Amino acid sequence: MGRAKPAASWQQRTGLVLIGLLALWALLGPWLVGASPIEQNLRNQLATPGAAHWLGTDVLGRSWLERLAHATQLSLGMALLAALSAAVPGTLLGVLAAWRGGRTERVLLMLADAVLAIPGLLLVLLIAALAPGQLWALYVGMATALWVEYFRVCRAMARPVLAGDAVQASRLLGFGRAYVLRRHLLPALAPTLGTLLAFTTAQAVLALAALGFVGVGAQPPTAELGLMITEAMPYYEEAPWLIAAPTAVLLWLVAAMMLIQPEREAA
């Protein structure tokens, strides 16, 4: 008889709800606001928030709400794609290392340690430098930096499962690897992988914003959260709400991350 799975705490459920609401805004926001995020109106520069423009306009007269909606969609979409691209090889290699052990595990551990030796953001920067300003290079860099996270977690979780009585009994009864993977490993890994996917997606959004903020991520006129903060910085006295809007989205994301994995954030 299997052990009952621990229920998610209220903090984790709240964090997942926050992530879900942000994902909903990223999905529906551009459709709801409707207009182009790069359309300029120089006769409407730095307008204050009002009925016409809920978050005001920037120095080029672009609606800040429209840019925020498209920036959230771009950041979350790219981050989710990078996290999913990292999850597939990371999970497969983690299970392979735990299953085969020996030389295969040692080689994969050396590869993971080599990637870990370079800070994640620096690794993204190095790969992004191959094609400055190109979003595909940022995506490849983030996926390359994130797969190790899945590899380490899946390897650590798969080892006790494979050594457990249930898997040993299945092997003695003649069931193959596909059966063990489907009936034992994947159900054991799935809850943690779901949480890890949310966490790594949030990490990727913050990395993308950090790169945009220092000018090596997405380039103007693309709407991206970090780039929006940079664009608003010269006008922080006349229009402080321009900085507040993208910052609030990032703080929302950080709060969700801390609620999903509070022990990790405190470490």
C-alpha positions as CSV (number, residue, x, y, z in Angstrom):
1,M,0.0,0.0,0.0
2,G,1.5,3.3,-1.1
3,R,2.0,6.3,1.2
4,A,-0.4,9.1,0.9
5,K,1.0,12.1,-1.0
6,P,1.5,15.2,1.2
7,A,-1.1,17.9,0.4
8,A,0.1,21.3,-0.9
9,S,0.2,23.9,1.9
10,W,-1.9,27.0,1.7
11,Q,1.2,29.0,0.8
12,Q,1.9,26.8,-2.2
13,R,-1.7,26.9,-3.3
14,T,-1.7,30.8,-3.0
15,G,1.6,30.9,-5.0
16,L,0.1,28.8,-7.7
17,V,-3.0,30.9,-7.9
18,L,-0.8,34.1,-8.2
19,I,1.2,32.4,-11.0
20,G,-2.1,31.3,-12.7
21,L,-3.5,34.9,-12.6
22,L,-0.4,36.3,-14.1
23,A,-0.5,33.6,-16.8
24,L,-4.1,34.6,-17.5
25,W,-3.1,38.2,-17.8
26,A,-0.3,37.3,-20.2
27,L,-2.7,35.2,-22.3
28,L,-5.6,37.5,-22.5
29,G,-4.1,40.9,-21.8
30,P,-2.9,41.7,-25.4
31,W,-6.3,40.6,-26.7
32,L,-8.2,42.7,-24.2
33,V,-6.2,45.9,-24.7
34,G,-6.3,45.4,-28.5
35,A,-3.8,48.0,-29.8
36,S,-0.2,47.8,-30.8
37,P,2.4,48.3,-28.1
38,I,4.7,50.2,-30.4
39,E,2.1,52.7,-31.8
40,Q,3.3,56.2,-31.0
41,N,1.4,59.4,-30.4
42,L,3.8,62.3,-29.8
43,R,1.0,64.7,-29.0
44,N,0.2,62.5,-25.9
45,Q,3.6,62.2,-24.2
46,L,3.7,61.2,-20.5
47,A,0.0,61.4,-20.0
48,T,-1.2,60.6,-16.5
49,P,-3.3,57.5,-15.9
50,G,-6.9,58.1,-16.8
51,A,-9.9,56.7,-18.6
52,A,-8.2,56.8,-22.0
53,H,-4.9,55.3,-20.8
54,W,-5.3,53.4,-17.5
55,L,-1.5,53.4,-16.9
56,G,-0.7,56.6,-18.7
57,T,1.7,56.9,-21.7
58,D,5.4,57.0,-22.1
59,V,7.6,59.8,-23.6
60,L,6.7,58.5,-27.1
61,G,3.0,58.5,-26.3
62,R,2.7,54.8,-26.3
63,S,0.0,53.3,-24.0
64,W,1.8,51.8,-21.0
65,L,-1.0,49.3,-20.3
66,E,-0.7,48.0,-23.8
67,R,3.0,47.7,-23.5
68,L,2.7,46.0,-20.1
69,A,0.2,43.4,-21.5
70,H,2.5,42.5,-24.4
71,A,5.6,42.6,-22.2
72,T,4.0,40.1,-19.7
73,Q,3.0,37.8,-22.6
74,L,6.5,37.9,-24.2
75,S,8.3,37.4,-20.9
76,L,6.1,34.6,-19.6
77,G,5.8,32.9,-23.0
78,M,9.5,32.8,-23.6
79,A,10.2,31.8,-20.0
80,L,7.7,28.9,-20.2
81,L,9.1,27.7,-23.5
82,A,12.6,27.8,-22.1
83,A,11.5,25.9,-18.9
84,L,9.7,23.3,-20.9
85,S,12.7,22.9,-23.2
86,A,14.9,22.4,-20.2
87,A,12.5,20.1,-18.4
88,V,12.5,17.4,-21.2
89,P,16.2,16.7,-21.4
90,G,16.8,17.4,-17.7
91,T,14.2,14.9,-16.6
92,L,15.2,12.2,-19.1
93,L,18.9,12.5,-18.2
94,G,18.1,12.5,-14.5
95,V,16.1,9.3,-14.8
96,L,18.8,7.8,-17.0
97,A,21.6,8.6,-14.5
98,A,19.6,7.1,-11.6
99,W,18.6,4.0,-13.7
100,R,22.0,3.2,-15.2
101,G,24.3,4.4,-12.4
102,G,28.1,3.7,-12.8
103,R,29.9,5.4,-15.6
104,T,26.8,6.9,-17.2
105,E,25.9,8.6,-14.0
106,R,29.4,9.9,-13.4
107,V,29.6,11.4,-17.0
108,L,26.2,13.1,-16.6
109,L,27.2,14.5,-13.2
110,M,30.4,15.9,-14.6
111,L,28.4,17.6,-17.4
112,A,25.9,19.0,-14.9
113,D,28.7,20.2,-12.6
114,A,30.4,21.9,-15.6
115,V,27.2,23.8,-16.4
116,L,26.7,24.7,-12.7
117,A,30.3,26.1,-12.5
118,I,29.1,29.0,-14.6
119,P,26.5,31.3,-12.9
120,G,23.1,30.9,-14.8
121,L,22.8,34.6,-15.8
122,L,26.4,34.6,-17.0
123,L,25.7,31.5,-19.1
124,V,22.7,33.2,-20.7
125,L,24.8,36.3,-21.4
126,L,27.5,34.3,-23.1
127,I,25.0,32.5,-25.4
128,A,23.0,35.7,-26.0
129,A,26.3,37.4,-27.1
130,L,26.3,35.1,-30.1
131,A,23.3,36.9,-31.5
132,P,22.9,40.3,-29.7
133,G,19.3,41.4,-29.3
134,Q,17.8,38.1,-30.8
135,L,15.1,36.5,-28.7
136,W,16.1,33.0,-29.9
137,A,19.5,33.4,-28.4
138,L,18.0,34.4,-25.0
139,Y,15.7,31.4,-25.2
140,V,18.6,29.0,-25.9
141,G,20.6,30.5,-23.1
142,M,17.9,30.2,-20.5
143,A,17.1,26.6,-21.5
144,T,20.8,25.6,-21.3
145,A,21.0,27.1,-17.8
146,L,17.8,25.5,-16.5
147,W,18.1,21.9,-17.5
148,V,20.5,21.1,-14.7
149,E,17.8,21.9,-12.2
150,Y,15.6,19.2,-13.5
151,F,18.5,16.7,-13.9
152,R,19.5,17.0,-10.2
153,V,16.0,16.9,-8.8
154,C,14.9,13.9,-11.0
155,R,18.1,12.0,-10.3
156,A,17.7,12.4,-6.6
157,M,14.0,11.5,-6.6
158,A,14.3,8.5,-9.0
159,R,17.0,6.7,-7.1
160,P,14.9,5.7,-4.0
161,V,11.9,4.9,-6.2
162,L,14.0,2.5,-8.4
163,A,15.4,0.9,-5.3
164,G,11.9,0.5,-3.7
165,D,10.0,-2.7,-3.2
166,A,7.3,-1.8,-5.7
167,V,9.8,-1.4,-8.6
168,Q,11.7,-4.5,-7.5
169,A,8.5,-6.5,-7.5
170,S,7.6,-5.3,-10.9
171,R,10.9,-6.4,-12.3
172,L,10.6,-9.8,-10.7
173,L,7.2,-10.2,-12.3
174,G,8.8,-9.5,-15.7
175,F,7.5,-6.0,-16.3
176,G,9.6,-3.9,-18.7
177,R,11.2,-0.5,-18.3
178,A,8.3,1.3,-20.0
179,Y,5.9,-0.2,-17.3
180,V,8.2,0.9,-14.5
181,L,8.6,4.4,-16.0
182,R,4.8,4.8,-16.5
183,R,3.5,3.2,-13.3
184,H,6.2,4.1,-10.8
185,L,8.6,6.8,-11.8
186,L,6.4,9.3,-13.6
187,P,3.7,9.4,-10.9
188,A,6.4,9.9,-8.3
189,L,8.1,12.7,-10.2
190,A,5.0,14.5,-11.6
191,P,4.1,16.7,-8.5
192,T,7.6,17.9,-8.0
193,L,8.1,18.5,-11.8
194,G,4.9,20.7,-11.8
195,T,6.2,22.8,-8.9
196,L,9.7,23.0,-10.5
197,L,8.2,24.1,-13.8
198,A,6.4,27.0,-12.2
199,F,9.6,27.9,-10.3
200,T,12.0,27.8,-13.2
201,T,9.5,29.7,-15.4
202,A,9.5,32.5,-12.8
203,Q,13.3,32.4,-12.7
204,A,13.5,32.7,-16.4
205,V,11.2,35.8,-16.4
206,L,13.4,37.5,-13.8
207,A,16.5,36.6,-15.8
208,L,14.9,38.1,-19.0
209,A,14.0,41.2,-17.1
210,A,17.5,41.6,-15.7
211,L,19.0,41.3,-19.1
212,G,16.5,43.7,-20.6
213,F,17.2,46.2,-17.8
214,V,21.0,46.3,-18.5
215,G,20.4,46.5,-22.2
216,V,21.6,43.1,-23.4
217,G,18.2,41.4,-23.6
218,A,15.2,42.4,-25.8
219,Q,15.8,45.6,-27.8
220,P,13.5,48.6,-28.4
221,P,10.8,48.9,-29.5
222,T,10.0,45.4,-28.1
223,A,7.8,45.5,-25.0
224,E,9.7,43.6,-22.2
225,L,9.5,44.2,-18.5
226,G,13.1,45.0,-17.7
227,L,13.4,47.1,-20.8
228,M,10.2,49.0,-19.8
229,I,11.8,49.9,-16.5
230,T,14.9,51.1,-18.2
231,E,12.9,53.2,-20.6
232,A,10.9,54.8,-17.7
233,M,14.0,55.6,-15.5
234,P,14.7,59.0,-17.0
235,Y,11.2,60.1,-16.2
236,Y,10.9,58.8,-12.7
237,E,10.0,62.2,-11.3
238,E,7.4,63.2,-13.9
239,A,5.8,59.8,-14.2
240,P,6.8,57.4,-11.4
241,W,3.8,55.1,-12.3
242,L,5.7,54.1,-15.4
243,I,8.3,52.3,-13.3
244,A,5.8,51.0,-10.8
245,A,3.8,49.0,-13.3
246,P,6.4,46.6,-14.6
247,T,8.0,46.5,-11.2
248,A,4.7,45.4,-9.7
249,V,4.5,42.5,-12.2
250,L,7.9,41.3,-11.2
251,L,7.2,41.7,-7.5
252,W,4.0,39.7,-8.0
253,L,6.1,36.9,-9.6
254,V,8.7,37.0,-6.8
255,A,5.9,36.7,-4.2
256,A,4.5,33.7,-6.0
257,M,7.9,32.0,-6.1
258,M,8.4,32.6,-2.3
259,L,5.0,31.1,-1.6
260,I,5.6,28.1,-3.7
261,Q,9.0,27.2,-2.3
262,P,9.5,29.2,0.9
263,E,12.4,26.9,2.2
264,R,14.3,27.4,-1.0
265,E,14.0,31.2,-1.0
266,A,15.2,31.3,2.6
267,A,18.2,29.1,1.9
